[in-house]
Amino acid sequence: MNGWNGKILEIDLNTLTHKTYPLDMDMARQFIGGRGLGARLLWDLVGPEVDPLSPQNVLIFTNGPLTGTGYQTSNRFSVTTKSPLTGTVLDANSGGFWGMQFKKTGYDALIVRGRAEKPTWIEIKNGKVTFHDASDLWGMRVFEVTRRLGQDNNKRNVLCIGPAGENLSRIAAIMNDRERALARGGPGAVMGSKNLKAIVVEGTERPEVVDKDRFKFMLYETRKLLAASPLTSQALPEFGTVVMMNIVNTVGALPTRNHQQTQFEGAEAISGETLTEKYLVRNASCWACPIGCTRISKTDKVEGEGPEFETTWAFGAQCGIDDLAAIIEANSLCNDLGLDTISAGSTIACAMELSEKGYLDSDLRFGRADLLARCVEDMAYRRDLGDDLAEGSLRLATKYGHPELSMSVKGLEMPAYDPRGMQGQGLLYATSNRGGCHMRGNMLGLEVLGLPKLIDRFQVQGKSSFVILHQNSSAAIDSLVVCKFTNLGVADEYFARVLSAVTGIPYATGDMIKAGERIWNLERLYNLREGFRREHDTLPPRLLTEAPTDGPSKGWVSHLEPMLKEYYRTRGWDENGVPTPKKLEELGLAQFVEQVNRETTKP
Amino acid sequence: MNGWNGKILEIDLNTLTHKTYPLDMDMARQFIGGRGLGARLLWDLVGPEVDPLSPQNVLIFTNGPLTGTGYQTSNRFSVTTKSPLTGTVLDANSGGFWGMQFKKTGYDALIVRGRAEKPTWIEIKNGKVTFHDASDLWGMRVFEVTRRLGQDNNKRNVLCIGPAGENLSRIAAIMNDRERALARGGPGAVMGSKNLKAIVVEGTERPEVVDKDRFKFMLYETRKLLAASPLTSQALPEFGTVVMMNIVNTVGALPTRNHQQTQFEGAEAISGETLTEKYLVRNASCWACPIGCTRISKTDKVEGEGPEFETTWAFGAQCGIDDLAAIIEANSLCNDLGLDTISAGSTIACAMELSEKGYLDSDLRFGRADLLARCVEDMAYRRDLGDDLAEGSLRLATKYGHPELSMSVKGLEMPAYDPRGMQGQGLLYATSNRGGCHMRGNMLGLEVLGLPKLIDRFQVQGKSSFVILHQNSSAAIDSLVVCKFTNLGVADEYFARVLSAVTGIPYATGDMIKAGERIWNLERLYNLREGFRREHDTLPPRLLTEAPTDGPSKGWVSHLEPMLKEYYRTRGWDENGVPTPKKLEELGLAQFVEQVNRETTKP
């Protein structure tokens, strides 16, 4: 085949059966793979009547036409499902080795439906599917499961959940290759609800590349581009993503103590520079990645991958904690228990503020690094207060009477960039189809780093165009699938050429970004069908009304409303944020109009 | 000194005297050099009462803090004056070797005032200024003058005018290093009006770099980046700028026959591919440039630099001519006579349409390649119809009763990108401070090439943000001065780091783009003071009302009005396009508010 394997594997856990059917190539062309293909499949499979934790929800694992080809960073894959945390369409995306190996089994997508009667794990060796009893693995942590099931980076790869997923924590991640995560929005809970502990893949089918000479030349060119960019050749390999800590803090956009401030006095102590100096063992990288931003770090207690910038922020600045060793340990625990670090950290921060204000009776306080590890464990096992924490910050804060103290959008905890110091980032969060997320078109490059050009981070008027462009671009890149860091050195339209070389289908300039826009609009339609409305495109009230009292963002709140109006208009949506029939027709989504109309006009 | 030489040379041609005074370092820091410094100096020197061709107008030659340092493409320089073609502030910018040599004479700026009694040329050797009688050079063409005055690329560089400048053609260029041009807006006529034939520079002062190690590292990094980018390492060296011909034609944005169509059936015959195949002798490059986009081409009659894309378009598609040899010869003639090729070609195209429609009695017709050379000569010598052509298309078309047939903005002929197929480009032209120009933030990258990301070229809503960002960025780059092609591989904010290394002044992220915005606003104030108003921010009526009848832009006119409204708002200007006091204060331009208010509220 050309890039795609052309086959979908569907597993029914109710019956422990499976079937294979062809990938609709027209659909593949339009939605590419990864996130795009996942969203398109979910549209047909899971409607608004389905509870995310019921057997009727599905897990859709997808790779993309570039996955496993050996193109730089072509290791990533996606899981798509209805989120138990937000109720929106959810795509989570991970690196490592599993995605590449999954591609080599011969499938483009794996759809998991139903619920197994007892704990089960699945083994896929090329076309062969075997169901195994996972009773002995149930309750086991991620590192141990991964080892037991025979993880061997380039040969046999393990994806699994930890106790958090088993216990249906709404912020549970699916882990792969031991420490990589499909983290956000609670896909681990969906997997837990299906009594599915692990999926192990082994494959020997090599993805075919149609124009091999052209592809080879592109590998060469991409290598040059990544070796030339100071970010992909120096900053990321040398300091990892935590290199952002001091930068974001300096501009006054580092949310601190549950977004009460936008600068953290302890930033230096938890920075990439400090990590490198004190805890770094060595770098590592995902399959086929020449960047190598992965850190292997070590404390007295743990050694392993991470922490990433957002993790370090979530357990650090957001919790008022400047103890980097404690953060590294919390990160490691999250990996082992299968928890989303951003949501875990920010939910603890929320509990800290609830406790400090007397709304919640606990000994949690900002700065209490000594409580982090216990808190994370309790969350995974739903012990004591952990039972509330496992639900994420919005359900926690709502239970204790103060939903406004959850720093989330649509229930998903926002990451390490404060909308008051980066106005575009606020619009991004408010309109992100999976809730408060920075991977749906991060404005960091434009608003802070000046990549490729700097726009005023406090600018409101005219900001939406940039947000939309980056949202569409992200959706396309998430569908190839490649790592967004590659995009720091390689332009979007270059990926289109790579895609053409791999698939033999001439993707012209503009086809990629149009596919991204199509995917974004389909995700929007999904959320509209689920009942999301204009009023859900918002931010926590704190960000809209409480301005920081000092630092570079002093006096600024998020000016979301005018940006949002402009955003809808620029998207070609109506004033309620509903894509117009004209826009949908232009994107080849006309067939969805009627159904959405029916849903959104319900009384 | 640090980057800047710290000295301005002022020459008074009335008295053939000169003086030197210090550069205001605060001004330099705010306006950098090149175009920015030129605009700032012009503001003080030339008010609205001054006729551009009177002795009261000045020529301000500026280099920038990077010029001559050896940083990649640090060869460029600027001339600033009040344009005799448009009446606006004018900055024209050129590569080659002269700018670097001028820097080595020890000056940052050369201001030429007054009018010499008889033809004169100036020699500047380091600090020494000599006035020479140019009576024997008057009437002489550019190539011969350049030779006579001892052009020697790296040692002694000649800048001069040809017959067109002497004869006060409003589209006359100033030429340097034989075939490089300060082309647009008629600076050659200003030089001619001063009886100034040439300026020869020789220098031995090496610009100082404050942080040499850092600078050296940046040279290394920039080399890597330019060698990695497919555009700067392959497309431009291999095909030159004419590589754009087929691309722009394919998307239906190649103005054809005086903008009557947007695709040219003869595009292939005048493309970069054809040039390379049939007429290319070799590549060449400006000083310190690793890209080397310069073509040396040869026909039976001429051999020399060029033609560039816009030139090839102007004498080609715009005139309905597909005879590449004739175009190369017309280009060579323009260089030798000292004419702006874009304005020359588009003015001839205008005359062709006037003639075809019977408004003008001449044998000019679209496609008449045989008349090109004669036409260009006549223009330079103001012979017959050439006397009208020398005035540019707007004055020509007005004289013959049809000003609407001039394809110009504020009187400056637009280049090779049709606003009906690139909506943002139309907004760019309409708002450009020197009239219809593509070097004030070309939208080609965003609207056609997808660099760094593709935006819909027909999109109207939300387009202004991108135009503004690129306008500000261009103003900054024009002030360093480096070549905009470098920016295809090197991000703006990287230039800020280079500027910091060279000057020792810490330019933080955002300072560069802010300087660009400051410069743009000052230029706008200048034009407001000259009497330009909202109604001048427009396009030829043809582009607003006549849609192409076929091709990819079929049915599209320029939707300028909504883009313009949005543009003013996003710029922080009032609804009449006047920068608000708040915006000016933010940019450190508060001191100009009162004067502009006074001027713009005159009855």
Interface residues (C-beta under 8 A of the other chain):
Chain A: E221 K224 L225 A227 A228 S229 P230 V448 L449 G450 L451 P452 K453 L454 I455 D456 Q461 G462 K463 S464 S465 F466 I468 L469 H470 S473 G489 A491 D492 E493 Y494 A496 T509 G510 M512 I513 E566 R569 T570 G572
Chain B: E221 K224 L225 A227 A228 S229 P230 V448 L449 G450 L451 P452 K453 L454 I455 D456 Q461 G462 K463 S464 S465 F466 I468 L469 H470 S473 G489 A491 D492 E493 Y494 A496 T509 G510 M512 I513 E566 R569 T570 G572
